[in-house]
Amino acid sequence: MTAAHTFAWAWSLGWTLLVLPPALALLRGWAPARVRRRATPRMVRMRGVGGLILWASAVTSAVLPLVGARTDAWYPVRTLAGPVAVIAAIALVAVTDVAERRRRRNAVPTSQ
């Protein structure tokens, strides 16, 4: 096993242990009280989806060399799984946050 394979395994394991459980918890709506006070349930779930996208991006870029995928043939997948996925995750969370703030600011008054 080379140093590159060891690093790829450690990278995948680290992202799986550190990012996947909180992302799944947020996706289920489980969040600390301080997060629930500031965010709506929809926002908490979108942060979980963003975390899953980041996890998939990090693990995909590390797993492709482990399975022997040639760099030339898998270049589009690596490009989509790399910076494009990270930008998509950040944009998803940001757009949802802006929409929730706008909805909260323009709250529809309830009838009495």
C-alpha positions in Angstrom: 0.0 0.0 0.0 1.5 3.3 -1.0 1.4 6.6 0.8 -1.2 7.9 -1.6 -3.5 5.0 -0.9 -3.1 5.4 2.8 -3.9 9.1 2.5 -7.0 8.4 0.4 -8.3 5.9 2.9 -7.6 8.2 5.8 -9.3 11.1 3.9 -12.4 9.0 3.2 -12.6 7.7 6.8 -12.1 11.1 8.3 -14.8 12.8 6.2 -17.1 9.8 6.9 -16.6 10.0 10.6 -16.6 13.8 11.0 -19.1 15.0 8.4 -21.6 12.2 7.7 -23.2 11.9 11.2 -23.9 15.6 11.7 -25.2 15.9 8.1 -27.6 13.0 8.6 -28.7 14.4 12.0 -29.4 17.8 10.4 -31.2 16.1 7.5 -33.5 14.4 10.1 -34.1 17.7 11.8 -32.0 16.9 14.9 -30.0 20.0 15.9 -28.8 21.7 19.0 -31.2 24.1 20.6 -29.1 27.1 19.6 -29.4 26.1 16.0 -33.1 25.4 16.2 -33.7 28.9 17.7 -32.1 30.6 14.8 -33.1 28.4 11.9 -36.4 27.0 10.7 -36.8 23.2 10.2 -36.5 23.7 6.5 -33.1 25.5 6.9 -31.8 22.8 9.2 -32.7 20.1 6.6 -31.1 22.1 3.8 -27.9 22.3 5.9 -28.0 18.5 6.2 -28.4 18.2 2.4 -25.4 20.6 1.9 -23.3 18.5 4.3 -24.2 15.3 2.4 -23.2 17.0 -0.9 -19.9 18.0 0.7 -19.3 14.5 2.0 -20.0 12.9 -1.3 -17.7 15.3 -3.1 -14.8 14.6 -0.7 -15.3 10.9 -0.7 -15.7 10.6 -4.5 -12.5 12.5 -5.2 -10.6 10.2 -2.9 -12.3 6.9 -4.0 -11.8 7.3 -7.7 -8.0 6.7 -7.6 -8.5 3.8 -5.1 -10.6 1.9 -7.6 -8.1 2.4 -10.4 -10.1 5.0 -12.4 -7.8 6.7 -14.9 -7.7 10.4 -14.5 -8.4 11.1 -18.1 -11.5 9.0 -18.4 -13.1 10.3 -15.1 -12.2 14.0 -15.5 -15.8 15.2 -15.9 -16.9 13.2 -12.8 -13.9 14.6 -10.8 -14.8 18.1 -11.9 -18.4 17.7 -10.9 -17.6 16.0 -7.7 -14.9 18.6 -6.8 -15.4 22.4 -6.9 -18.8 22.3 -8.7 -20.3 20.2 -5.9 -18.8 22.4 -3.2 -20.2 25.5 -4.9 -23.6 23.8 -5.3 -23.7 22.9 -1.6 -22.8 26.5 -0.5 -25.3 28.0 -2.9 -28.1 25.6 -1.7 -27.6 26.6 1.9 -27.2 30.3 1.1 -30.3 30.5 -1.2 -32.4 28.7 1.4 -31.1 31.0 4.2 -32.0 34.1 2.2 -35.4 32.8 1.3 -36.1 32.0 5.0 -35.0 35.4 6.1 -37.2 37.0 3.5 -40.2 34.9 4.5 -39.6 35.7 8.1 -39.4 39.5 7.4 -42.5 39.5 5.2 -44.6 37.4 7.5 -48.3 37.2 6.5 -50.4 38.6 9.4 -52.8 36.1 10.8 -56.5 36.8 10.9 -58.1 37.5 14.3 
